[in-house]
Amino acid sequence: MEATRILVVDDEEDLCEILRFNLEIEGYEVDTAYSAEEALKLDLATYNLLLLDVMMGEISGFKMARILRQDMATARIPIIFLTAKDTENDMLTGFNLGADDYISKPFSIRQVIARVKAVLRRTSEQGKEKEMERLEYKTLILDTKRIKASVDGAEIPLTKKEFEILRLLLENKGNVFSREEILSRVWKDEVYVLDRTIDVNITRLRKKIGIYGKNIVTRLGFGYCFEG
């Protein structure tokens, strides 16, 4: 499992080293930069979180945040502002720039660690939710938010049941579902649904998704799965 990477950007070198030491004890991989200019030379897209001081030289923390939010590669990186400025206007500025938290100096290391863990946990959960909105296998894409399916960029017309079957199989690639399981998950409380109904929908679904039809595999005597 890859280590969570954190970048601390602050012109107080001693503070950077204190934060680095304590965050590394918690198991994070930590780098430091003593100015926004220095930080912007790094590959920022590789970090999971930035701890960013507001009051720095020519490029302030707020200005650096604006730069990051305008770049697609870094727009979603969580930011916690560290600052001696704790007026309401400054806090609002930070949050309007997309800050995930705002910690006023002086602060305790325990407070920073708790806030870091909370932001990482929250953004990780949001990321998982976002992933589930879009299921992909090569050029087969299922947009579960807009209820659209496409192959090679071309939308394919699926019925509600076909869409739900494909979603079930893509969300659980490699898992075999019996006809009874598919019926209970897709048709739920509907009555008078025959096992044959599953076979008919699977056959239509295979045809509609073209080259990916072969990835919906029949396990004789067991059911269906999506292999890839």
N, C-alpha and C positions, 0 to 999 in steps of 0.2 A: 504493500500500500504506500502511495507517495506521501511524503511529508507535506504538511500544510506550510506554505511559504508566506512570510510576512516581511514587509519592508517598512522600516521606521525612518521617517524623514524629519529631521529636526536639527537646527543649527547649534544646539547644545550637545557637544560631543559626549560629555559625561552622562547625560540623560539617555542618549542613544545606546551607550554601552550598558547602562543599568537595565534598560528595557530589553536589550538583546539577551543579556545574561539570564534574566528571569523568564523570558518567553521561551528560551531554549531549554530551560529546566522543565518546562511544561510540554516539551516534545516538538515545538515548532522549529522550522528552519528559518532563521532570521538574518536579514541583511540590513545595513544602515547606509544612509546618505545624509550629508550635512548641509544640503541645500536642494531646492527644487531643481536647479540647473543640473546638479549631479545626478539626481534621481531620474530625470527625463532622458538621460543617456543610457539607462538600463532597459532591459526587455521587460517592461512593466506588466505585460500581458501574462507573464509566468507567475505572478503573485496572486495569492488568494485573499489578501487583505493589506491595506495600507494604513499605517498610523502616521498622520500628517499634521505637522505643526502649522499653525496659521501664520504666525509672525516670523517670516524669514525674509532674506534680502530682496532682490529685485523682483523675483517671482514668489509671491506669497502662497500660502497653502490654498487659499481660495482660488487664486489664479491657476495654480497647478491642477486643482480639481476640475476647473472649467475645461482645461486642455484635455484631461483624461475623458471627461464625459462627451467630448466632441469626436473622439476616436472610437470607432466600433470595437476595436481590439481591446480597449481598456474601459469602455463605458459602463460595464457591469461589475467592475471590481469594487468590493465594499471599501468604504473609507470611514475611518474614525478620526475626527479632528482632535488634536491636542492643543490647548491654547490657554493663555493667561487672560484672554479677552472673554469675559463671561456675560456680556450684556445680552439682553433679549434680541436686539437687532442682529448681533453677531451670530447668535445661535440660529436665528431664522435664516440668515444668509447661508450658513453652513448646510442646514437641512434643505433649503431651496436648491442648493447645488447637488443634492442627492446624497448627502452624508448619511451614514447608517447609525452614527452615534457622535457625541460631542462631549469630550471630557475636559473639565477646567483644571488648570494648574493652580496650586500644587495638588497632586493626587497621590494616592497610595498605589503601590504596585499590585496589591491584591484587587483593588478596584479595576485597574486596567486589565488584568488577566480575566476577571469576571466579565467585563464588557466585551473583550475579545472573543471569549468563548460563546457569549450570547449572540453576537453578530454572526460569527461563523456558523453557529447552529441554525440561526434563522435563514441566512442566505443559502445554506446547503439545502434546507427544506424547500425553499422557494425554487431552487434549481431543479430539484427532483420533480416538483409539480410542473415546472416548465417543460422538462423532458417528456413527461407523460402526455403533454398536449400534442406532441408530434412523434409518431412512431415511424421509424424508417428501416428499410432493408434495401440497400443500394439505391436504385432510383424509384422504388416503391415507397410512397409517402402517404401516411394516414394522419390527417390533421383532425385530432379529436375535439378540438375546440370549435372549429368551423364546420365540422362533419363533412370533410371532403377527402377524397382519395385521388391519387394521381400516379401515373407511371411515365417516366421520362418527361415530366412537366405537363403532361396532358391529363386533364381531369377524366376520371372514369366514373360512370353513373352506377352507384351501388344502391340497392334497396336498404332499408333500415336493418333488416336481419343479416344481409350479406356484410354490411359495414360492421355490425357487432360481432359477427363470427370472425372476420378478419382481424378486428381489434383484439379479440380474445386470444387468437393464435399468435399475433405479433407481440403482444405483451408478455407472452409465455413461450417464446421460441424454444423448440426442442421438447416441450411438454406435450404428452399425448392426452387428448380429451376424448372420452367415450361419447357416444351419441347422447346418452342420458345426461352427462355433465353439460354438454353444449345446450341441450334442451332446457335444463334447469337454469343456466346462466343467461341464455339469450331469449328464450320464450317465457321463462319464469312461471307465472301463474296461469298462463294461457292453457286452455283445455283442448282436447281432441287434436293434439299435434302428434303425427306419426314419426317414427324413426326415419322413414323414407324422406320426410321433409328435409332432414339434415343433408342427406345425400344429394337431393335436388339443388339445394342452396350452395353446397360445396362445388358441384359441377358447374353451376352458373358463375360462381365466384372465380374458379380456376380460369374459365374462358375470358372473363372480363379483365383479369390482371395479367393476361398475356404470358410473357416469358417467365413470370413468377408463379404461374399456375402449378408448375412442377414442384415448387417448394412446399405446397400443401400436400403432405404425404399421408396415404392411407396405411394404417397399421392394422392388417387384417385381424379381426376378432377383438381389437382394442379400441380403435377410433382414429382420430386425425391429429396431425401436428404440423407446425410450420418449421421446416428445417432450412438452415442457411449457414 
